[in-house]
């Protein structure tokens, strides 16, 4: 089972990957939205913002987030680490229910490029 530190490192790596992306991926990541990433097996939530093509983690909370972020991810820690390391395909994990992504229809349409 992935630790809190490994999950935080994975989010930082994802942020770095998004910041260095080009073309359509960079455009999709350029949203300015509140963001939460719930790690179910650790019962924690990273909260922050997707801003300027980066994920800015502002806090780590025990349990579910108190407020509904504009973009919400839910998964277990091992899946987060595996996705960021390229071992798990996000679209397949999302389609099978291993990963949950919630956002407005407009944001989902823009984020599809990241899938």
C-alpha positions in Angstrom: 0.0 0.0 0.0 1.4 3.4 -1.0 2.1 5.9 1.8 1.0 9.5 2.2 4.5 10.6 1.2 4.5 8.4 -1.9 1.1 9.8 -3.0 2.3 13.4 -2.4 5.4 12.6 -4.5 3.2 11.2 -7.2 1.0 14.3 -7.3 4.2 16.5 -7.5 5.5 14.3 -10.4 2.1 14.6 -12.2 2.3 18.4 -11.7 5.8 18.5 -13.2 4.7 16.3 -16.1 1.7 18.6 -16.8 3.9 21.7 -16.6 6.3 20.4 -19.1 3.7 19.2 -21.6 3.1 20.8 -24.9 0.3 21.3 -27.4 -3.2 20.0 -26.5 -2.1 18.5 -23.2 -0.7 21.8 -22.0 -3.9 23.6 -23.1 -6.1 21.1 -21.2 -4.0 21.5 -18.1 -4.2 25.3 -18.2 -7.5 25.4 -16.3 -7.8 27.3 -13.0 -9.9 25.1 -10.8 -10.2 23.9 -7.3 -9.0 20.3 -7.1 -9.2 17.4 -4.6 -7.6 14.0 -4.8 -9.2 11.5 -2.3 -7.0 8.5 -1.5 -9.5 6.0 -0.2 -7.2 3.3 1.3 -5.4 6.0 3.4 -8.6 7.9 4.2 -7.0 11.2 3.2 -7.7 14.0 0.7 -5.2 16.3 -0.9 -6.8 19.6 -1.7 -5.5 22.4 -3.8 -5.8 24.0 -7.3 -5.0 23.2 -10.8 -3.5 26.5 -11.9 -1.1 27.5 -14.7 -0.7 23.9 -15.8 0.4 22.7 -12.3 -1.2 21.0 -9.4 -0.8 23.1 -6.2 -1.4 21.0 -3.2 -2.5 23.3 -0.4 -3.4 20.9 2.4 -3.8 17.2 3.3 -6.9 16.4 5.2 -8.1 13.3 7.1 -11.2 11.8 5.5 -13.3 13.3 2.7 -12.9 17.0 1.8 -15.3 19.4 3.6 -16.0 21.3 0.4 -16.7 20.1 -3.1 -13.8 20.9 -5.4 -14.5 21.7 -9.1 -12.3 18.7 -10.2 -12.5 15.7 -7.9 -10.4 12.5 -8.2 -10.9 9.4 -6.1 -8.7 6.3 -6.1 -6.4 4.2 -3.9 -2.8 5.2 -3.4 -1.3 2.4 -5.3 -3.4 3.3 -8.4 -2.3 7.0 -8.1 1.4 5.9 -8.0 1.0 3.4 -10.8 -0.8 5.9 -13.1 1.9 8.6 -12.6 4.6 6.1 -13.2 3.0 5.0 -16.5 2.1 1.5 -15.2 -1.7 2.0 -15.2 -3.6 3.7 -18.0 -5.9 6.4 -16.7 -8.6 5.9 -19.3 -8.8 2.2 -18.6 -8.7 2.7 -14.8 -11.5 5.3 -15.1 -13.6 3.1 -17.4 -13.3 0.1 -15.0 -14.2 2.3 -12.0 -10.8 2.0 -10.3 -10.5 5.8 -10.6 -13.3 8.3 -10.3 -13.2 11.7 -11.9 -15.9 14.3 -11.3 -16.0 17.7 -12.9 -18.4 19.8 -14.9 -19.1 18.7 -18.4 -17.1 21.5 -19.9 -14.1 20.6 -17.7 -14.4 16.9 -18.6 -14.4 17.9 -22.2 -11.2 19.9 -21.8 -9.5 17.3 -19.6 -10.2 14.5 -22.1 -6.9 15.4 -23.8 -5.1 14.3 -20.6 -6.6 10.9 -20.8 
